Amino acid sequence: MNADLQRRIQRYGWDRAADLYEPLWRAQLGDARTAVLECAALSPGDRVLDVACGTGLVTFEAARAVGRDGHALGIDVSRRMVELSAQRAQRLQAANCSFAAMDAEMLALPDGGFDAVLCALGLMYLPEPERALREMRRVLRPEGHLAIAVWGERSRCGWSELFPIVDAEIASEVCPLFFQLGQPGTLARACVDAGFEVARQWRIATTLNFASAQDACDAAFLGGPVALAWSRFTEDARARARSRYLDAIKRWRNGGGYAVPAEFAVVAARAARPERQAGAGHVAQAYAE
């Protein structure tokens, strides 16, 4: 996988998906957002960084939690996502909330400037997630909080056939290692390697509810990471992909809609002080899944 190519694919793919992402995915991903916000232990006055913020769903909640004396910064590689978030902040007159286009693997931010870093369902899209975690550690103050959610194990995510279905039609290079971080213990170990002490790791079983076949397909192909590949499909290829995807999720048909099982893996951690980083790995061992 070419990392620079992967970054470009993510940027332009999410630019395409930006306008549809929230109406298609806001409800389905609520459990992951709630978990990240709850385990971040935000307090009034905190400075918070929301990595891969998308349309700002977590960022705005974080801004409310830290109050007028705090601040929440949302960053995303998609300029369209950032634009939509900034427009909403202006409409809401959210003075303690801001957004910037930025690569999570190269944060243009000072060392130790944040009390908490959040990342809800963004880390698995990055070509070098370990590098992003090191950057998150760099910008956190000692013992600052980290809260991360990724998709869980592939076998527990009923929509996972989406990627091979897309790859059968076009060489997309979309998320080749998407479910790697969702394997048991993997995300926690990556956090430890980046200089964090893991306080807790757990899994959330959830259900993605879609009212119709059209909604299920729109969420899969238009509002997520394969939107760029989808834009290059011929009409025949789109018909094949829709048919194959609906066949893949047919076992979860629920009346006229679909109730597709899914899983999130969540980690709550702290930035280890330099003198304690050498022993941080033992903490993760104690909380092995």
N, C-alpha and C positions, 0 to 999 in steps of 0.2 A: 504494500500500500504506500503510495506517495503522499506524504503528510501535507505538502503544500496543495496538492490537488484535492485532498480530502477537505481541507479548510475552505477552499473555494466552493466546493460542492455544498458544504454546510451553509456557507454565507448566502449563496444565490438560491439554494433550496428553501431556506427559511424566509428569505425575502419573498419568494413566491407564495409560501404558505401563510404568511403573516396575517393577512386580512381574514382568513378563515379559521385560523388556529383556535382562537378563543371561543367562537360559537360552536365549534365542533368538538373541542376537547376540555373546556373549562370544567364541566361537571364530572367528566370521567376521571380527571386527574386530581380531584379535590382531596382524596385521602393522602396522597403524597405531599401536597402542599401543606396540609394541616400538620402532618407529622414533622416536617422540616421546621415549621414555625414554632411548634410546641417544644421541640427538643433544643431549639436555639437559645432558650432562656433569655430572651430579650428584656431589657430594662429601660425605663425612661432615660433619655440622654445618650443611649448607645449610638455608635456609628456602625452601620451595617452595610456589607457588600453582598449583593445578590448576583451570583455568577450565572450566565446563561439565562437572563431574566425573562426572555421572550416578551410578552405584552405586559409584563409588570405585575402579574397576579400576586406573586409573593412579595414583590418590592413594596407595593402599596399597603399590604397588611403589615409588613415590617415597619413601615413609616408610621402607621397608626400606633404600633406597639411602643416605639421609642419616643413618641411625642414631639412637641415643638422644640425641645432642647436637643433632640437627637437628629440623625439623618440617615436615610437609606439611599444608596447608590445602586442602580441596576445597570449591568453591562451585558452586552450581547454582540455576537459577531454579525448578526443581521441588522443592517442599517434601517430596514423597513420596520422591524420589530421595535427598535429604539425610537424611531420616529413616532410610531403609534403610541408608545408609552409616554413619551415626552408631551405629546398633544393632550393625552388624558390628564397628566399631571397639571398642565396649564389650565384645563377646564375645571379641575377640582381645586385649583389654587393650593396645591400641595407643596408648600414652600420647603418642607423638610424631605423632599424626594427629588432625585435627579437621575438622568439616564445618559449613557455614553456608549458609542460603538467601540468595542474593544475585544481583543483576542484573549480568552481566558488563560492561554498558555504563555502570554507575555503581557501581564498587567502593567499598564502605565500608571502605577500608583506607588506611593512611598511605603517604605517598610513600617510595619507596626501601626498602621493608621486606623485599624478597625477593631471593634470589640467582638464582632461576629461576622462570619462568612456563611452564606447559605447557597445551596445549589440544588434545585428541585428538578430532577430529570433532565440534566444537561450534560453531565460528565461523560456519559457513554457515547456521546456524539463526537468527542474530541479524538484526534489521531494520537495524541500523547497525553492521556489523562494524568499520568504520574507527574508530568511537568506542570500541569495545571494545579495539582494538589500542592506541589512545592511553592508555587506562586501564592496560593491561598495562605499557606503557612507564613510566607514572607510578609504579607500585608497584615497579618493578625498580630495583635499584641500578645505577649506571653500569657498563657492561660485563657486567651480568647476562645470563643466557642465556634465550632464548625458543625454544620448540620447538612447532610447530603442524602438525597434519595436517587436511586437509579431503578430501572426496570429489573425485575428479578430473574429467576431461571427461565430459560427459553421454553422448557416443557410446561411451565405454569402460565405462560402468556399465550392465550389462544389465538391472538392475531399475528403470531410470529412468522407464519408462512408468507406474510406480505413481502419480505425481502427476497426470497428465492423466486417468487412470482414475478417481481419487478426485474430481477437479474436475468430471468429467462427471456425477457424481451429486449433488454438493452444493457450494455456494460455500464452499470451505474456507479460503482465504487461507493455505494451508500452504506455506511455503518458496517463494515466487514467484521468488526469485533464487538458488535452492539451488546450482546448478552454476556460478555466476558466478566464484567464487573458485578453482574448479578449472581455469579456462582457463590456458594456458601463461603464466607470468610474473606473473599477476594477484596471487596471494597475496604474492609477494616484493615487488612494487611497493607493495602496501598496507602491508606492514611498513616499508618504507623511508619512506613518507609519514608513518608514525606515529613515526619517530625511531629506527628500528633499522638496524643494519648487517647485511646478509644474508651469512652465511658460506657457505651451501649451500642449494640447492633441488633436489629430485628427485622422481621419480614411482615408485610401487610398483604393479605389476600384481598382482592377487590374484584369488582365486576364492571366491565365497560358496557353500559346500556345504550343501545341505539334503537330509535323508534321504527326504523325501516331499513331495508336493504340499501336504499339510496344514501341514508345517513351513514351507515356503516362503511360504504365505499367512499363517500366523500371524506370522511375522517381519515381513512387509510391512505387515499391517493392524493387528496388535495390539501389537507390541513396538517401534514406532518413531513417527515424527512425525505420522502420520495417524491415530493411535489415537483422538483426540477426534472427528475427522470420522466415523470408522468407527462409533463409539458411537451416532451419530445416523442411521445407515443403516437402512432397512427391511430385512426379510429378503430381499425381491426384489432390492433394490439390492446387498446383500451377495453374493447369488448371481451377479449380473451382474458385479460387480467381481472376484470370484474367478475367474470364467470368463475375463474379459478379461486379467487378470494372468497366469494360467497360459498363455494363448495367446501373450502377449508374451514369455514365457521358455521356450517349448516347444523352441526350437532348442538349448537347453542341458540338455535332459533327459538324465539319466545313470542308466540302469537305472530303478529306482523313484523316484529323487530328481532333484536338479538341481545343476549346477555352473555357477553364473552368474558371468560375468567382471565385474570391477570394478577401479577404480583409485583410489589415494590420491595426493594432492599434499602434499609435506612441505617445510617450511622450517625451517632452523636459523639463528638470528640472535643478535645481541647488542644490548643497549641502548647506543646511541651516547652518548658524552659530549657535553655541550652544545656544546663548541667544535668537534666533529667532525660534528655533524648535517648541516651544510650540504653536506658531500661524501658523505653516506651513500649517495645514489642511485647513485654510480658503482660501489659494491660490487655492487649487484644486477645492474648491467649485465654485470659480469664473469662472473656465474653464470647468465646467461639460459638458459632451457631450449631 
